[in-house]
Amino acid sequence: MANVADQATLKDVSGRLGNQRTGVGRRWKSLRRFVRTKPLGAAGGFVVLLLLFVGLFAGVLAPYAFDDFDVRARLQGPSADHLFGTDEQGRDVFSRVLFGARTSVLIGFGAIAVSTVVATIIGVTSGYFGGWFDIILQRIIDIWLSFPNLIFIIFVIAIFSRSTFNLVIVLGLLVSAGSSRIIRSVAISIKEMQYVEAARAGGASHYRVISRHVLPNVVPIVIITASVQIGAVILTESSLSFLGYGPPPPFPSWGRMLQESQTQMTQHPNLALFPGIASTIVVYSFNMFGDALRDILDPRLRGSR
């Protein structure tokens, strides 16, 4: 009997290992198909992962601290000691570009996290319940969308402080209005499906229907919307920093580095060139990665070129 039990245990373990290998093989195959069919999206995804890595480990990767200054080494061109040169205060531009990636990660992903939660709650509830609740909520969203984003953010930041937390909350709330409209339209179409009607006819509560049937089908659209909008959020943060309403100094931001380089841009173009290139590549990569995810996750576009 013991031998039979041991053999059953071995078969169970071997079966689990086989399933794990099969799952890993499928994921690897899907990744290779994604790289082959969506090369620009794959390149964008690689840049996104690189941005996350640099943002998390900027303190280890940067050769200097972002606020280390040496007046004797001010306004030097690219060299072995300073790959991107130095600014007016002798600070290493390469190190500040790396730390600027951390600012983009914190504000970009933080604002998108806030936007995703708020937009999903508003969009799902508005689309599912409909009626007068949907009408009132959508009129509020209309007012919400009428705010000029950049001016409204400057207005709020001028009243409160220029902290990273306030910037994340304001950006997230502003972006969530447009996202909620997209999620609402998907929720409206899902609630008319036969399996949703069957669940409600069977006595399922609204909470159960939303959590078991509506939300799982909304998740792909939420992921697509978030991946596309994060590039716009990072660009907005750079614009605010350029205008002087971004995260407070001395912590670097690509937008502030562009603003600080205006007086020396003609004689020392490297001060504006490198943070500008970093911002451009990151925003473009998020856009390409978001488009590729949309083509894969959206059933209407699946299989398209």
C-alpha positions as CSV (number, residue, x, y, z in Angstrom):
1,M,0.0,0.0,0.0
2,A,2.9,2.3,0.8
3,N,4.4,1.7,-2.6
4,V,1.1,2.5,-4.3
5,A,0.8,5.7,-2.3
6,D,4.4,6.7,-3.2
7,Q,3.8,6.0,-6.8
8,A,0.6,8.2,-6.8
9,T,2.5,11.0,-5.1
10,L,5.3,10.8,-7.7
11,K,2.7,10.9,-10.5
12,D,1.1,13.9,-8.9
13,V,4.4,15.7,-8.5
14,S,5.5,14.8,-12.1
15,G,2.1,16.0,-13.4
16,R,2.4,19.3,-11.7
17,L,6.0,19.8,-13.0
18,G,4.8,18.9,-16.5
19,N,2.0,21.5,-16.2
20,Q,4.4,24.1,-15.0
21,R,6.8,23.4,-17.9
22,T,3.9,23.6,-20.4
23,G,2.8,26.9,-18.9
24,V,6.3,28.3,-19.1
25,G,6.6,27.1,-22.7
26,R,3.3,28.7,-23.7
27,R,4.3,32.0,-22.1
28,W,7.7,31.9,-23.9
29,K,6.0,31.1,-27.2
30,S,3.5,33.9,-26.7
31,L,6.4,36.3,-25.9
32,R,8.3,35.3,-29.1
33,R,5.1,35.7,-31.2
34,F,4.7,39.2,-29.7
35,V,8.2,40.1,-30.5
36,R,7.8,38.8,-34.1
37,T,4.5,40.3,-34.9
38,K,4.8,43.6,-32.9
39,P,8.5,44.6,-33.1
40,L,7.9,48.2,-32.3
41,G,5.7,47.3,-29.3
42,A,8.3,44.8,-28.1
43,A,11.0,47.5,-28.3
44,G,8.7,49.9,-26.5
45,G,8.1,47.3,-23.8
46,F,11.8,46.8,-23.4
47,V,12.3,50.6,-22.9
48,V,9.5,50.6,-20.3
49,L,11.2,47.8,-18.4
50,L,14.5,49.7,-18.7
51,L,12.8,52.8,-17.4
52,L,11.5,50.9,-14.3
53,F,14.9,49.4,-13.7
54,V,16.7,52.7,-14.0
55,G,14.1,54.5,-11.8
56,L,14.3,51.9,-9.1
57,F,18.1,51.6,-9.0
58,A,19.2,55.2,-10.1
59,G,21.1,55.6,-6.8
60,V,23.2,52.5,-7.7
61,L,23.6,53.2,-11.4
62,A,24.4,56.9,-11.2
63,P,28.1,57.7,-10.8
64,Y,27.3,60.8,-8.8
65,A,24.5,62.0,-6.5
66,F,22.0,64.2,-8.3
67,D,22.9,67.2,-6.0
68,D,26.7,66.8,-6.1
69,F,28.1,70.0,-7.5
70,D,31.7,71.1,-8.4
71,V,31.9,74.8,-9.5
72,R,35.4,74.1,-11.0
73,A,33.9,71.5,-13.4
74,R,30.9,73.6,-14.5
75,L,29.7,73.6,-18.1
76,Q,32.0,70.8,-19.3
77,G,31.2,68.8,-22.4
78,P,30.8,65.0,-22.5
79,S,33.9,63.2,-21.2
80,A,35.0,60.0,-19.6
81,D,34.3,61.5,-16.1
82,H,31.0,63.0,-17.1
83,L,29.3,61.1,-20.0
84,F,26.7,63.8,-20.7
85,G,28.8,66.8,-19.4
86,T,28.0,69.1,-16.4
87,D,25.5,71.9,-15.9
88,E,26.0,75.5,-14.6
89,Q,26.6,74.2,-11.0
90,G,29.0,71.4,-12.0
91,R,26.4,68.7,-11.5
92,D,26.7,65.5,-13.6
93,V,24.0,65.6,-16.3
94,F,24.1,61.8,-16.8
95,S,23.4,61.2,-13.1
96,R,20.5,63.7,-13.1
97,V,19.0,62.1,-16.2
98,L,19.0,58.8,-14.4
99,F,17.4,60.3,-11.3
100,G,14.9,62.1,-13.6
101,A,13.8,58.6,-14.7
102,R,12.8,57.9,-11.1
103,T,10.7,61.1,-11.1
104,S,8.9,59.9,-14.3
105,V,8.3,56.4,-12.8
106,L,6.9,57.8,-9.5
107,I,4.6,60.4,-11.0
108,G,3.7,58.5,-14.2
109,F,2.8,55.1,-12.7
110,G,1.4,56.7,-9.5
111,A,-1.0,58.9,-11.5
112,I,-2.0,56.0,-13.7
113,A,-2.7,53.9,-10.6
114,V,-5.0,56.6,-9.2
115,S,-6.6,57.1,-12.6
116,T,-7.2,53.3,-13.1
117,V,-8.9,52.9,-9.7
118,V,-11.1,56.0,-10.0
119,A,-12.0,55.4,-13.7
120,T,-12.8,51.7,-13.2
121,I,-15.2,52.5,-10.3
122,I,-16.9,55.3,-12.1
123,G,-17.1,53.6,-15.5
124,V,-18.3,50.2,-14.3
125,T,-20.9,51.5,-11.9
126,S,-22.2,54.1,-14.4
127,G,-22.4,51.6,-17.2
128,Y,-23.9,48.8,-15.2
129,F,-26.6,50.6,-13.3
130,G,-27.5,53.1,-16.0
131,G,-30.7,55.2,-15.7
132,W,-30.7,58.4,-13.7
133,F,-27.5,57.4,-11.9
134,D,-25.7,57.2,-15.2
135,I,-27.2,60.5,-16.5
136,I,-26.2,62.5,-13.4
137,L,-22.7,60.9,-13.2
138,Q,-22.0,61.5,-16.9
139,R,-23.0,65.2,-16.6
140,I,-20.4,65.5,-13.8
141,I,-17.9,63.8,-16.1
142,D,-18.8,66.4,-18.8
143,I,-17.9,69.2,-16.4
144,W,-14.8,67.3,-15.4
145,L,-13.6,67.0,-19.0
146,S,-14.2,70.7,-19.6
147,F,-11.3,71.7,-17.3
148,P,-8.2,72.8,-19.2
149,N,-5.8,70.2,-17.8
150,L,-2.5,72.2,-17.6
151,I,-4.1,75.4,-16.3
152,F,-6.2,73.4,-13.7
153,I,-3.1,71.6,-12.5
154,I,-1.1,74.8,-12.2
155,F,-4.1,76.3,-10.3
156,V,-4.2,73.4,-7.8
157,I,-0.5,73.2,-7.3
158,A,-0.3,77.0,-6.7
159,I,-2.9,76.7,-4.0
160,F,-1.4,73.7,-2.3
161,S,2.3,72.6,-2.3
162,R,4.4,71.3,-5.2
163,S,4.8,67.9,-3.7
164,T,5.0,64.7,-5.7
165,F,2.0,63.4,-3.9
166,N,-0.2,66.3,-4.8
167,L,0.9,66.1,-8.4
168,V,0.2,62.4,-8.6
169,I,-3.4,62.9,-7.2
170,V,-4.2,65.8,-9.5
171,L,-2.9,64.1,-12.6
172,G,-4.6,60.9,-11.8
173,L,-8.0,62.5,-11.2
174,L,-7.8,64.5,-14.4
175,V,-6.8,61.5,-16.6
176,S,-9.5,59.3,-15.0
177,A,-12.4,61.3,-16.5
178,G,-11.6,60.3,-20.1
179,S,-10.7,56.7,-19.1
180,S,-14.1,56.3,-17.3
181,R,-15.9,57.0,-20.6
182,I,-14.1,54.2,-22.4
183,I,-14.7,51.7,-19.5
184,R,-18.4,52.8,-19.3
185,S,-19.0,51.9,-22.9
186,V,-17.5,48.5,-22.4
187,A,-19.5,47.9,-19.3
188,I,-22.7,48.8,-21.1
189,S,-22.1,46.2,-23.8
190,I,-21.1,43.5,-21.3
191,K,-24.2,43.9,-19.1
192,E,-26.4,43.2,-22.1
193,M,-24.7,39.8,-22.6
194,Q,-26.8,36.7,-22.1
195,Y,-24.7,35.2,-19.3
196,V,-25.0,38.5,-17.3
197,E,-28.8,38.4,-17.7
198,A,-28.8,34.8,-16.7
199,A,-26.9,35.6,-13.6
200,R,-29.3,38.3,-12.6
201,A,-32.3,36.1,-13.4
202,G,-30.7,33.5,-11.1
203,G,-30.8,35.9,-8.2
204,A,-27.2,37.0,-8.2
205,S,-26.6,40.3,-6.4
206,H,-25.2,43.4,-8.2
207,Y,-21.9,43.0,-6.4
208,R,-21.6,39.4,-7.6
209,V,-22.5,40.2,-11.1
210,I,-20.0,43.1,-11.3
211,S,-17.2,41.2,-9.6
212,R,-17.6,37.9,-11.4
213,H,-18.8,38.9,-14.9
214,V,-18.3,42.6,-15.6
215,L,-14.9,43.4,-14.1
216,P,-13.0,40.5,-15.6
217,N,-14.2,41.5,-19.0
218,V,-13.3,45.2,-18.4
219,V,-9.7,44.4,-17.3
220,P,-8.2,44.2,-20.9
221,I,-9.6,47.7,-21.7
222,V,-8.3,49.1,-18.4
223,I,-4.8,47.8,-19.2
224,I,-4.9,49.2,-22.7
225,T,-6.1,52.6,-21.6
226,A,-3.5,52.8,-18.8
227,S,-0.6,51.8,-21.1
228,V,-1.6,54.4,-23.7
229,Q,-2.1,57.2,-21.2
230,I,1.0,56.9,-19.1
231,G,3.1,58.5,-21.9
232,A,0.8,61.5,-21.9
233,V,1.1,61.7,-18.1
234,I,4.9,61.7,-18.2
235,L,4.8,64.4,-20.9
236,T,2.5,66.5,-18.8
237,E,4.8,66.2,-15.8
238,S,7.7,67.3,-18.0
239,S,5.7,70.3,-19.2
240,L,4.8,71.3,-15.6
241,S,8.4,70.9,-14.5
242,F,9.5,73.1,-17.4
243,L,7.0,75.8,-16.3
244,G,8.3,75.5,-12.7
245,Y,5.3,73.6,-11.2
246,G,6.8,70.1,-11.1
247,P,8.4,68.3,-8.1
248,P,10.3,70.8,-5.9
249,P,14.1,71.1,-6.4
250,P,16.8,69.8,-5.9
251,F,15.4,66.5,-7.1
252,P,15.8,66.4,-10.9
253,S,13.2,66.2,-13.5
254,W,13.6,66.1,-17.3
255,G,11.4,69.0,-17.7
256,R,13.2,71.1,-15.2
257,M,16.6,70.2,-16.7
258,L,15.3,71.6,-20.0
259,Q,14.1,74.7,-18.3
260,E,17.5,75.2,-16.6
261,S,19.4,74.7,-19.9
262,Q,17.7,77.6,-21.7
263,T,20.3,80.2,-20.9
264,Q,23.2,77.9,-22.0
265,M,21.5,76.0,-24.8
266,T,23.4,77.7,-27.6
267,Q,26.9,77.2,-26.2
268,H,26.2,73.9,-24.4
269,P,23.4,72.0,-26.3
270,N,24.2,68.8,-24.3
271,L,22.3,70.3,-21.4
272,A,19.0,70.1,-23.3
273,L,19.8,67.4,-25.7
274,F,20.0,64.4,-23.4
275,P,17.0,65.0,-21.1
276,G,15.0,65.9,-24.3
277,I,16.0,62.6,-25.9
278,A,15.2,60.6,-22.8
279,S,11.8,62.1,-22.5
280,T,11.1,61.6,-26.3
281,I,12.2,58.0,-26.2
282,V,10.2,57.1,-23.1
283,V,6.9,58.7,-24.4
284,Y,7.3,57.2,-27.8
285,S,8.0,53.7,-26.3
286,F,4.9,53.9,-24.1
287,N,2.8,54.8,-27.1
288,M,4.1,51.9,-29.2
289,F,3.8,49.5,-26.3
290,G,0.2,50.6,-25.6
291,D,-0.7,50.3,-29.3
292,A,0.7,46.7,-29.4
293,L,-1.2,45.8,-26.3
294,R,-4.4,47.2,-27.8
295,D,-4.0,45.1,-30.9
296,I,-3.5,41.9,-28.8
297,L,-6.0,42.4,-26.0
298,D,-8.8,44.0,-28.0
299,P,-10.8,41.1,-29.7
300,R,-11.8,43.4,-32.5
301,L,-8.2,44.1,-33.4
302,R,-6.7,40.7,-32.7
303,G,-4.9,39.3,-35.7
304,S,-4.6,42.7,-37.4
305,R,-1.3,44.0,-38.6
